[in-house]
Amino acid sequence: QVQLVESGGGLVQAGGSLRLSCAASGRTFSTYAMGWFRQAPGKEREFVAAISKRGANTYYADSVKGRFTISRDNPKNTVYLQMNSLKPEDTAVYYCAADETRSWYSVSRVGYEYDYWGQGTQVTVSS
């Protein structure tokens, strides 16, 4: 089992940047593929980005491709989401999630395939 804690959210103007962090504790971090999801008010949760267990593969939603970068530091048990050129439509609660069933190079964009979730961090982008 793994516990996940997100941080780094906040209020930023459109065009600005934020870096989210997700710190993991519990089982060996490198045994989990990791993902970021978000949920805006009144909307369903949506996939943002994912990274394989050793960081070899990444996958992004079309809406964030070219603006967001997911990365991980396994010795530090942390996954990051660097968000640049933020837009008001990026406003949401951002969640990190851990998937323990992936193969070493596989990633998933499907929320129910993730086994553990953090509590979320709010990101608000003003216009």
Buried (B, 14 or more C-beta within 10 A) or exposed (E): EBEBBBEBBEEBEEEBEBEBBBBBEEBEBBBBBBBBBBBBEEEEBBBBBBBBBEBEBBBBBEBBEEBBBBBBEBEEBBBBBBBBEBBEEBBBBBBBBBBBEBEEEBBBBEBEBBBBBBEBBEBBBEE
